[in-house]
Amino acid sequence: MTITLRDLLADGKVHVLDGAMGTMLYAKGFLLNVCYDELNLKQPKLVLEVHDAYVRAGAEILETNTFGANPVKLKSHGLADETEQINRAAAELARQAGGEHTSVVGAIGPLGVRIEPFGALARDEAREHFRRQVQGLLAGGVDGFILETFSDVEELHQALNAVRSLSDLPIIAQMTIGDDGLTHYGTAPETFGRQLTDWKADVIGVNCSVGPAGVLEAVEKLAKVTDRPISAVPNAGLPKDVGDRKIYLASPEYMASYARRMIEAGARIVGGCCGTTPEHIKKIRDYVASVVPRHQPLVVSRETVTTPAGVKPVPLAQRSRWGAKLARGELVTSVEIVPPKGVDPTPMLEQCRALKAAGVDAVNVPDGPRAQSRMGVLPSAILIQREVGVETVIHYCCRDRNLLGMLSDILGAHAAGLRNILIITGDPPKMGPYPEATAVFDIDSIGLTNLVYRLNHGLDPGNNPIGAPTQWAIGVGVNPGAVDLDRELSRFAWKVDAGAEFAVTQPVFDPKQLEGFLQRAGQFKIPIVAGIWPLLSLRNAEFLANEVPGVSVPDAVLARMRRAQDKGKEAALAEGVTIAREMFQQVKGAVQGVQVSAPFGRVEVALEVFG
């Protein structure tokens, strides 16, 4: 059965639109004086190649090559009589490329002339021009429409009416804005968002004109005034004049990082407009995968899991020393030590011996932090427990493994004696130094939490008995500084319902922010462990503030580090430790544990935080 736009809108997930058609055709040697829409008839193979490239990049929605295929624009090329034929051919090409697993939407852009009251073209005439385009697209087999790059909301209204007069297929309606955040006619997103909602557009969004930052601001404004899904389709930055060409300079990585922020702000459909290529879409797809996994497993509430006959789950207090302290309500302490980049574990083990001697309860071992290549978390943790004799809390992320691989890992790690797990979705690999690495994201942290909880009750993901149950103390990550705190709390609720028994926060630099989060998260009644990161320098602080997803560093902290840095490296380090110690003193009475990072393996710095 072919996937349609209606199916994608109904599933509640985030989906990826394709990128620019004109940019790709221009790169193939077709100058701007060529009618790109006519290529659907004259050079169909080239149009098909562009669609194919976007499908391979991961686009789930393909736009037809018909942005200017209305009678008014085609007339300038002597092609007005071929309007229906051009649109039909375009839809058939996109459908051929998309197959059964990709939605095809008919692209309709502005007529290129002003309509009343700003121009001579009457509204009903505009609607009839759009109707001809819609008829051709319907004949070619589209399953939805995208009305895009409109500056005049009334012209968009006529295009929407034209579609509605011929079809009940879903419509994505997108305006375009300038650097000032308004349309060319001065309309604000809040205004056209309400109008398009009243006119019953199925998706409301912004495309073209500005780069990701401007579109993100528009998404944030639209989210406040409409309950419709929102689309965000920016250019690859603002174009720069280079010789006689306009070049778009925003990198695929930059576009992708903003795609994630747009999703967090409320976007349900993300893609690219002018200047974007399949490489941009590929990286956007990886980021979308890190927010919404490819396969959403059925998450079963912990209340409905039935333990097989003869199997008795082990209470948290009996699973590990870490679990026992949490169960008793005592403060737990841990320090994060990253695995080595090479094969020699000696430095890591020496760091862990120092932590054990200092009385730290556990060592937190990250799993491929920031998508970089390091020794695996499981062998690292096994070495630490075997050679040093201190418990570990393994971070385990969903980025690199499919469901079966995760299941095998977790069963094997348990057999090797590991007992404490912190389940995270993981950063996309594009953040690391290996640009061609790919992500898996079969399930996210909610689904994996559910899987481990079931293992603790003697069941595999298929509800089959496994014999003796596992004894994992199950933790999850949570971000008190999330841009969309409501969404973060909603996901936290799902994690708790799936089986989470404790949570570890992102690094805390604002106690008031944490306090507000704890007040709202208190309903979940599971222990919270606060993350604390001693800053080494101003550069370290700025890196965390600007380049690490989910970490919020207040301006006041940056200002303190800036003043200290002016006095020298040692003064900056001392101030960073002082800030971390302040965080520890202020939050330890409100949480049930702290996880202190040892930046760059500086164990002595981490231990100073405890006083």
C-alpha positions as CSV (number, residue, x, y, z in Angstrom):
1,M,0.0,0.0,0.0
2,T,1.4,3.4,-1.0
3,I,2.2,5.8,1.8
4,T,0.3,9.1,1.5
5,L,0.6,12.5,3.0
6,R,-2.6,11.8,5.0
7,D,-0.9,8.7,6.5
8,L,2.1,10.7,7.5
9,L,0.1,13.5,9.1
10,A,-2.0,10.9,11.0
11,D,0.9,9.1,12.6
12,G,2.0,11.9,14.9
13,K,5.6,11.7,13.9
14,V,8.1,14.1,12.3
15,H,8.7,13.7,8.6
16,V,11.3,14.9,6.1
17,L,10.5,16.8,2.9
18,D,12.9,16.9,0.0
19,G,15.2,19.7,-0.9
20,A,15.6,22.1,-3.8
21,M,14.8,21.0,-7.4
22,G,16.0,24.2,-9.1
23,T,19.4,24.1,-7.3
24,M,20.0,20.6,-8.6
25,L,18.9,21.3,-12.1
26,Y,21.1,24.4,-12.2
27,A,24.0,22.3,-11.1
28,K,23.3,20.0,-14.0
29,G,23.9,22.9,-16.4
30,F,20.4,24.4,-17.0
31,L,20.6,28.2,-16.7
32,L,17.9,30.3,-15.2
33,N,16.5,31.4,-18.5
34,V,15.3,27.8,-19.1
35,C,11.8,26.8,-18.1
36,Y,12.5,24.2,-15.4
37,D,8.9,23.1,-15.4
38,E,9.1,22.2,-19.1
39,L,11.9,19.7,-18.3
40,N,9.2,17.4,-17.1
41,L,8.4,16.8,-20.7
42,K,11.8,17.6,-22.5
43,Q,14.3,16.1,-20.0
44,P,12.3,13.7,-17.7
45,K,15.3,11.6,-17.0
46,L,17.1,14.5,-15.3
47,V,14.1,15.4,-13.2
48,L,13.8,11.7,-12.2
49,E,17.4,11.6,-11.2
50,V,16.9,14.5,-8.8
51,H,13.9,12.9,-7.2
52,D,15.8,9.6,-6.9
53,A,18.7,11.3,-5.1
54,Y,16.3,12.8,-2.5
55,V,14.6,9.4,-2.0
56,R,18.0,7.8,-1.4
57,A,18.8,10.7,1.1
58,G,15.8,9.8,3.2
59,A,13.1,12.2,2.0
60,E,9.6,10.9,2.9
61,I,7.7,13.6,0.9
62,L,8.6,14.5,-2.7
63,E,7.5,17.7,-4.3
64,T,6.7,17.7,-8.0
65,N,8.8,19.9,-10.3
66,T,5.9,22.4,-10.8
67,F,6.7,25.4,-8.6
68,G,6.1,27.7,-11.6
69,A,3.9,25.5,-13.7
70,N,0.9,27.8,-13.7
71,P,-0.6,29.3,-16.9
72,V,0.6,32.8,-16.1
73,K,4.3,31.9,-15.7
74,L,4.2,29.3,-18.5
75,K,2.8,31.9,-20.8
76,S,6.1,33.8,-20.8
77,H,7.7,30.6,-22.3
78,G,4.8,30.1,-24.8
79,L,3.7,27.0,-22.8
80,A,0.4,28.1,-21.2
81,D,-1.6,25.6,-23.3
82,E,0.5,22.8,-21.9
83,T,-0.2,23.6,-18.2
84,E,-2.1,20.4,-17.5
85,Q,0.3,18.2,-19.5
86,I,3.4,19.6,-17.7
87,N,1.8,19.1,-14.2
88,R,0.6,15.6,-15.0
89,A,4.1,14.6,-16.2
90,A,5.7,16.1,-13.2
91,A,3.5,14.1,-10.8
92,E,4.0,10.9,-12.7
93,L,7.8,11.4,-12.5
94,A,7.7,12.0,-8.7
95,R,5.4,9.0,-8.2
96,Q,7.8,6.8,-10.2
97,A,10.8,7.9,-8.0
98,G,8.9,7.7,-4.8
99,G,7.4,4.2,-5.2
100,E,5.2,2.9,-2.4
101,H,7.1,4.3,0.5
102,T,7.1,8.1,-0.3
103,S,4.4,10.6,-0.4
104,V,4.1,12.8,-3.5
105,V,2.7,16.3,-3.2
106,G,1.9,18.7,-6.0
107,A,4.0,21.9,-5.7
108,I,2.2,25.2,-6.4
109,G,3.9,28.5,-6.2
110,P,2.7,32.1,-6.7
111,L,1.4,33.3,-10.1
112,G,4.1,35.9,-10.4
113,V,1.6,38.8,-10.7
114,R,-0.3,40.7,-8.1
115,I,-3.9,40.0,-7.5
116,E,-6.6,42.4,-6.3
117,P,-6.5,44.7,-4.4
118,F,-2.8,45.2,-5.0
119,G,-2.9,44.2,-8.7
120,A,-5.2,43.9,-11.8
121,L,-5.8,40.1,-11.6
122,A,-9.1,39.3,-10.0
123,R,-9.4,36.7,-7.2
124,D,-11.6,34.4,-9.3
125,E,-9.2,34.6,-12.2
126,A,-6.3,33.7,-10.0
127,R,-8.3,30.7,-8.6
128,E,-9.0,29.5,-12.2
129,H,-5.3,29.6,-13.0
130,F,-4.5,27.5,-10.0
131,R,-7.3,25.1,-10.8
132,R,-5.7,24.2,-14.1
133,Q,-2.5,23.3,-12.3
134,V,-4.4,21.3,-9.7
135,Q,-6.2,19.3,-12.4
136,G,-2.9,18.3,-14.0
137,L,-1.4,17.3,-10.7
138,L,-4.4,15.2,-9.7
139,A,-4.3,13.4,-13.1
140,G,-0.7,12.5,-12.4
141,G,-1.4,10.9,-9.0
142,V,-0.4,13.3,-6.2
143,D,-1.6,12.4,-2.7
144,G,-1.4,16.0,-1.4
145,F,-0.5,19.6,-2.2
146,I,2.2,22.0,-1.1
147,L,1.4,25.7,-1.7
148,E,4.7,27.4,-1.1
149,T,6.6,30.7,-1.1
150,F,3.6,32.9,-1.0
151,S,4.0,36.5,0.2
152,D,0.4,37.5,-0.3
153,V,-1.8,35.5,2.1
154,E,-4.9,36.3,-0.1
155,E,-3.2,34.7,-3.1
156,L,-2.5,31.7,-1.1
157,H,-6.1,31.6,-0.1
158,Q,-7.1,31.4,-3.7
159,A,-4.7,28.6,-4.4
160,L,-6.1,26.8,-1.4
161,N,-9.7,27.3,-2.6
162,A,-8.7,26.0,-6.1
163,V,-7.4,22.8,-4.5
164,R,-10.5,22.4,-2.3
165,S,-12.8,22.9,-5.3
166,L,-11.4,19.8,-6.9
167,S,-10.0,17.6,-4.1
168,D,-10.1,16.8,-0.4
169,L,-6.5,15.8,-0.3
170,P,-4.4,17.4,2.5
171,I,-2.7,20.8,1.9
172,I,0.6,22.1,3.2
173,A,0.3,25.9,3.1
174,Q,3.6,27.9,3.4
175,M,4.3,31.6,3.4
176,T,7.7,33.1,2.9
177,I,9.2,35.8,5.1
178,G,12.1,38.3,5.0
179,D,14.9,39.2,7.4
180,D,12.4,41.1,9.5
181,G,10.3,38.0,10.1
182,L,7.4,39.4,8.0
183,T,6.1,38.6,4.6
184,H,6.8,41.0,1.7
185,Y,3.3,42.4,2.4
186,G,4.2,42.9,6.1
187,T,2.1,40.0,7.5
188,A,3.5,38.4,10.7
189,P,3.5,34.6,11.3
190,E,1.0,35.0,14.1
191,T,-1.4,36.7,11.7
192,F,-1.1,34.3,8.7
193,G,-1.0,31.4,11.1
194,R,-4.4,32.2,12.4
195,Q,-5.8,32.9,9.0
196,L,-4.5,29.6,7.5
197,T,-5.9,27.8,10.5
198,D,-9.3,29.4,9.9
199,W,-9.1,28.4,6.2
200,K,-8.5,24.8,7.3
201,A,-5.0,24.2,5.8
202,D,-3.9,20.8,7.0
203,V,-0.3,22.0,7.6
204,I,0.9,25.5,8.1
205,G,4.5,26.6,7.6
206,V,7.3,28.8,6.3
207,N,9.7,28.3,3.4
208,C,12.4,30.0,1.4
209,S,13.7,33.5,1.7
210,V,15.6,33.2,4.9
211,G,17.9,30.6,6.4
212,P,17.3,28.2,9.3
213,A,17.5,30.8,12.1
214,G,14.8,33.0,10.7
215,V,12.5,30.0,10.0
216,L,13.1,28.7,13.5
217,E,11.8,32.0,14.9
218,A,8.7,31.8,12.7
219,V,8.0,28.2,13.8
220,E,8.1,29.4,17.4
221,K,5.6,32.0,16.7
222,L,3.3,29.7,14.6
223,A,3.3,27.2,17.4
224,K,1.6,29.7,19.7
225,V,-1.3,30.4,17.4
226,T,-2.2,27.2,15.6
227,D,-3.0,23.6,16.5
228,R,-2.2,22.4,13.0
229,P,1.1,20.6,12.2
230,I,3.8,23.0,11.3
231,S,6.3,22.8,8.4
232,A,9.7,24.4,8.3
233,V,11.6,24.5,5.0
234,P,14.4,27.1,5.0
235,N,16.9,28.0,2.4
236,A,20.5,27.0,2.9
237,G,21.2,30.4,4.4
238,L,21.0,33.7,2.6
239,P,22.6,33.6,-0.9
240,K,25.9,35.3,-1.4
241,D,26.9,36.8,-4.8
242,V,30.0,35.0,-6.1
243,G,30.8,36.2,-9.6
244,D,27.6,36.0,-11.6
245,R,26.1,33.3,-9.4
246,K,24.3,33.3,-6.1
247,I,25.8,30.7,-3.7
248,Y,24.1,29.3,-0.6
249,L,26.7,28.7,2.1
250,A,24.9,27.0,5.0
251,S,26.4,23.5,5.4
252,P,24.4,20.3,5.7
253,E,25.5,20.0,9.3
254,Y,24.3,23.5,10.1
255,M,21.0,22.9,8.4
256,A,20.5,19.6,10.2
257,S,21.3,21.1,13.6
258,Y,18.6,23.7,13.1
259,A,16.2,21.0,11.9
260,R,16.4,19.5,15.3
261,R,15.7,22.8,17.0
262,M,12.7,23.4,14.7
263,I,11.3,20.0,15.7
264,E,11.8,20.9,19.4
265,A,10.0,24.1,18.7
266,G,7.0,22.3,17.2
267,A,7.7,21.5,13.5
268,R,6.3,18.2,12.2
269,I,7.6,18.5,8.6
270,V,11.2,19.7,7.9
271,G,13.1,19.9,4.6
272,G,15.0,22.4,2.5
273,C,14.4,25.1,0.0
274,C,16.8,27.0,-2.3
275,G,20.4,25.9,-2.1
276,T,19.7,22.6,-0.4
277,T,20.8,19.3,-1.9
278,P,20.4,15.6,-1.1
279,E,23.4,15.9,1.3
280,H,21.4,18.5,3.3
281,I,18.4,16.2,3.4
282,K,20.5,13.2,4.4
283,K,21.8,15.0,7.4
284,I,18.5,16.4,8.3
285,R,17.1,12.9,8.2
286,D,19.7,11.7,10.6
287,Y,18.8,14.4,13.1
288,V,15.1,13.6,12.7
289,A,15.9,10.0,13.4
290,S,17.6,11.0,16.7
291,V,14.4,12.8,17.8
292,V,11.9,10.2,16.4
293,P,13.0,6.7,15.8
294,R,12.2,4.9,12.5
295,H,10.2,2.1,14.1
296,Q,8.0,3.2,17.0
297,P,7.5,0.1,19.1
298,L,4.4,-0.4,21.1
299,V,5.5,0.8,24.6
300,V,3.7,-1.2,27.2
301,S,3.0,0.5,30.5
302,R,4.9,-1.1,33.4
303,E,1.5,-1.7,35.1
304,T,0.4,-4.1,32.3
305,V,3.5,-6.3,32.2
306,T,2.7,-9.7,33.5
307,T,5.6,-11.7,34.9
308,P,5.7,-15.4,33.8
309,A,4.8,-18.1,36.3
310,G,7.7,-19.0,38.6
311,V,9.6,-15.7,37.9
312,K,10.0,-13.1,40.7
313,P,11.4,-9.7,39.8
314,V,14.3,-8.6,42.0
315,P,13.6,-5.5,44.0
316,L,15.7,-2.4,43.2
317,A,17.4,-2.5,46.6
318,Q,18.9,-6.0,45.9
319,R,20.1,-5.4,42.3
320,S,23.2,-3.3,43.0
321,R,24.8,-1.0,45.6
322,W,23.8,2.0,43.5
323,G,20.2,0.7,43.5
324,A,20.2,0.0,47.2
325,K,21.2,3.6,48.0
326,L,18.5,4.9,45.7
327,A,15.9,2.6,47.3
328,R,16.9,3.8,50.8
329,G,16.6,7.5,49.7
330,E,20.3,8.1,50.3
331,L,22.5,10.5,48.2
332,V,24.5,8.7,45.5
333,T,27.6,10.1,44.0
334,S,29.2,9.3,40.7
335,V,31.8,10.7,38.3
336,E,31.7,10.4,34.5
337,I,34.9,8.9,32.9
338,V,34.9,8.5,29.1
339,P,36.4,5.3,27.6
340,P,39.8,5.6,25.9
341,K,40.2,6.5,22.3
342,G,42.6,3.6,21.7
343,V,43.0,0.1,23.1
344,D,45.0,0.9,26.2
345,P,42.6,1.1,29.3
346,T,45.4,1.9,31.8
347,P,44.7,5.7,32.1
348,M,41.0,5.0,32.5
349,L,41.6,2.4,35.2
350,E,43.9,4.7,37.1
351,Q,41.3,7.4,37.1
352,C,38.7,5.0,38.4
353,R,41.1,3.8,41.2
354,A,41.4,7.4,42.4
355,L,37.6,7.7,42.4
356,K,37.2,4.5,44.4
357,A,39.7,5.7,47.0
358,A,37.8,8.9,47.3
359,G,34.6,7.0,48.2
360,V,32.6,7.7,45.0
361,D,29.7,5.3,44.7
362,A,29.9,4.6,41.0
363,V,31.7,5.5,37.7
364,N,29.5,6.7,34.9
365,V,30.7,5.4,31.5
366,P,29.4,7.2,28.4
367,D,28.5,5.4,25.2
368,G,30.2,6.9,22.2
369,P,30.0,10.5,23.6
370,R,29.2,13.1,21.0
371,A,29.2,10.3,18.3
372,Q,33.0,9.9,18.4
373,S,35.0,6.7,18.2
374,R,36.1,5.3,21.6
375,M,36.4,2.0,23.2
376,G,32.9,0.4,23.7
377,V,31.0,1.2,26.8
378,L,30.4,-2.4,27.7
379,P,34.0,-3.7,27.7
380,S,35.1,-0.5,29.4
381,A,32.6,-1.0,32.2
382,I,33.5,-4.7,32.6
383,L,37.2,-3.8,32.8
384,I,36.5,-1.1,35.5
385,Q,34.4,-3.4,37.6
386,R,36.8,-6.4,37.3
387,E,40.1,-4.5,37.7
388,V,39.1,-1.7,40.1
389,G,36.1,-3.1,42.0
390,V,33.9,-0.1,41.7
391,E,30.4,-0.2,40.3
392,T,29.6,1.4,37.0
393,V,26.5,3.1,35.5
394,I,26.7,2.4,31.8
395,H,25.2,4.9,29.4
396,Y,23.7,3.0,26.6
397,C,22.4,4.8,23.5
398,C,20.1,3.7,20.7
399,R,22.0,5.4,17.9
400,D,24.3,2.7,16.8
401,R,22.4,-0.6,17.1
402,N,19.2,-2.2,15.9
403,L,16.7,-3.8,18.3
404,L,18.3,-7.3,18.2
405,G,21.8,-5.9,18.7
406,M,20.6,-4.0,21.8
407,L,18.9,-7.0,23.2
408,S,22.1,-9.1,22.7
409,D,24.3,-6.4,24.3
410,I,22.2,-6.0,27.4
411,L,21.8,-9.7,28.1
412,G,25.6,-10.2,27.6
413,A,26.4,-7.2,29.8
414,H,24.2,-8.5,32.6
415,A,25.9,-11.9,32.4
416,A,29.2,-10.1,32.8
417,G,28.1,-8.5,36.0
418,L,26.9,-5.0,35.0
419,R,23.8,-3.9,36.8
420,N,23.2,-0.2,36.4
421,I,22.1,1.3,33.0
422,L,21.3,4.8,31.9
423,I,19.3,4.7,28.6
424,I,19.7,7.5,26.2
425,T,18.7,8.1,22.6
426,G,22.1,9.4,21.6
427,D,23.6,12.2,19.4
428,P,23.5,11.8,15.6
429,P,26.9,10.6,14.3
430,K,27.1,13.7,12.1
431,M,28.2,15.6,15.2
432,G,31.4,13.6,15.3
433,P,34.5,13.6,13.1
434,Y,33.2,10.8,10.8
435,P,30.8,12.5,8.3
436,E,29.9,9.4,6.4
437,A,28.9,7.4,9.5
438,T,25.2,6.4,9.7
439,A,22.7,6.2,12.5
440,V,20.3,3.3,13.2
441,F,17.8,4.7,15.8
442,D,15.6,1.6,15.5
443,I,14.0,2.6,18.8
444,D,14.5,5.5,21.1
445,S,15.2,5.6,24.9
446,I,11.5,5.1,25.7
447,G,11.3,1.9,23.7
448,L,14.6,0.6,25.1
449,T,13.5,1.4,28.7
450,N,10.4,-0.7,28.0
451,L,12.6,-3.5,26.7
452,V,14.9,-3.6,29.7
453,Y,12.0,-3.4,32.2
454,R,10.5,-6.4,30.5
455,L,13.8,-8.2,30.8
456,N,13.7,-7.5,34.5
457,H,10.4,-9.3,34.5
458,G,11.7,-12.3,32.6
459,L,10.3,-11.4,29.2
460,D,11.9,-10.6,25.8
461,P,10.5,-7.9,23.5
462,G,8.2,-10.6,21.9
463,N,6.7,-11.4,25.4
464,N,8.5,-14.7,25.5
465,P,9.9,-16.0,28.8
466,I,13.7,-15.8,29.1
467,G,14.1,-17.7,32.3
468,A,15.7,-15.9,35.2
469,P,15.0,-12.1,35.0
470,T,17.7,-9.6,34.6
471,Q,18.5,-7.2,37.5
472,W,19.1,-3.9,35.9
473,A,18.7,-0.6,37.8
474,I,17.1,1.4,35.0
475,G,17.9,5.0,34.5
476,V,17.0,7.6,31.8
477,G,18.3,11.0,30.8
478,V,16.2,14.2,31.3
479,N,16.9,17.8,30.4
480,P,15.7,20.5,32.8
481,G,16.8,23.2,30.3
482,A,14.9,21.8,27.3
483,V,13.6,24.5,24.9
484,D,10.2,22.8,24.9
485,L,9.9,21.7,28.6
486,D,6.3,20.5,28.1
487,R,7.5,18.0,25.5
488,E,10.5,17.0,27.7
489,L,8.2,16.3,30.6
490,S,5.8,14.4,28.3
491,R,8.7,12.2,27.2
492,F,9.8,11.8,30.8
493,A,6.3,10.6,31.7
494,W,6.6,8.0,29.0
495,K,10.0,6.9,30.2
496,V,8.7,6.4,33.8
497,D,5.6,4.6,32.5
498,A,7.9,2.3,30.4
499,G,9.9,1.4,33.5
500,A,12.5,4.0,34.4
501,E,13.6,3.9,38.1
502,F,15.9,6.9,38.3
503,A,16.9,9.8,36.0
504,V,20.1,11.8,35.4
505,T,19.9,15.4,34.2
506,Q,22.0,17.2,31.7
507,P,24.7,19.4,33.4
508,V,23.0,21.9,35.7
509,F,24.3,25.5,35.7
510,D,21.1,27.2,36.9
511,P,19.7,25.9,40.2
512,K,16.5,27.9,39.8
513,Q,15.9,26.2,36.4
514,L,16.5,22.8,38.1
515,E,14.1,23.8,41.0
516,G,11.4,24.6,38.5
517,F,11.9,21.4,36.7
518,L,11.8,19.3,40.0
519,Q,8.6,20.9,41.0
520,R,6.9,19.8,37.8
521,A,8.7,16.4,37.7
522,G,7.8,15.5,41.3
523,Q,4.6,13.8,40.1
524,F,6.7,11.0,38.7
525,K,8.1,10.0,42.1
526,I,11.5,8.6,40.9
527,P,15.0,9.7,42.1
528,I,16.6,12.5,40.2
529,V,20.4,12.6,39.9
530,A,21.8,16.1,38.9
531,G,24.5,16.4,36.4
532,I,27.3,18.8,37.3
533,W,30.1,19.8,35.0
534,P,33.1,21.7,36.3
535,L,34.2,24.2,33.6
536,L,37.9,24.3,32.7
537,S,37.9,27.5,30.8
538,L,35.9,30.1,29.0
539,R,36.3,28.1,25.8
540,N,34.9,25.0,27.5
541,A,32.0,27.0,28.8
542,E,31.2,28.5,25.4
543,F,31.5,25.1,23.8
544,L,28.9,23.6,26.1
545,A,26.7,26.6,25.7
546,N,26.8,26.6,21.9
547,E,27.7,23.2,20.6
548,V,26.4,20.5,23.0
549,P,22.7,19.7,22.4
550,G,20.5,20.1,25.5
551,V,23.0,21.9,27.7
552,S,22.0,25.4,28.9
553,V,24.7,27.7,30.3
554,P,23.3,31.0,31.6
555,D,24.8,34.3,30.6
556,A,25.7,35.0,34.2
557,V,27.9,31.8,34.3
558,L,29.5,32.8,31.0
559,A,30.2,36.3,32.3
560,R,31.9,34.8,35.4
561,M,34.1,32.6,33.3
562,R,34.9,35.5,31.0
563,R,36.1,37.6,33.9
564,A,38.1,34.8,35.4
565,Q,39.7,34.0,32.0
566,D,41.0,37.5,31.8
567,K,43.1,36.7,34.9
568,G,44.6,33.6,33.3
569,K,44.1,29.9,32.8
570,E,44.4,28.9,36.5
571,A,41.9,31.5,37.6
572,A,39.4,30.3,35.0
573,L,39.7,26.7,36.2
574,A,39.4,27.8,39.8
575,E,36.2,29.7,38.9
576,G,34.8,26.7,37.0
577,V,35.3,24.5,40.0
578,T,33.8,27.1,42.3
579,I,30.7,27.3,40.1
580,A,30.3,23.5,40.1
581,R,30.8,23.3,43.9
582,E,28.1,26.0,44.3
583,M,25.8,23.9,42.1
584,F,26.5,20.8,44.2
585,Q,25.8,22.6,47.5
586,Q,22.6,24.2,46.2
587,V,21.1,21.1,44.6
588,K,22.2,18.2,46.8
589,G,19.3,18.8,49.2
590,A,16.7,18.7,46.4
591,V,17.9,15.6,44.4
592,Q,19.0,12.1,45.3
593,G,22.4,12.1,43.7
594,V,25.0,13.9,41.6
595,Q,26.9,12.9,38.5
596,V,30.0,15.0,38.1
597,S,31.9,15.0,34.8
598,A,35.6,14.8,34.8
599,P,36.4,17.0,31.9
600,F,39.2,15.7,29.7
601,G,39.8,13.0,32.4
602,R,40.7,15.5,35.1
603,V,39.6,13.3,38.0
604,E,41.1,15.7,40.6
605,V,38.9,18.5,39.2
606,A,35.8,16.4,39.6
607,L,36.6,15.4,43.2
608,E,37.1,19.0,44.2
609,V,33.4,19.6,43.4
610,F,32.5,17.3,46.4
611,G,34.5,19.5,48.6
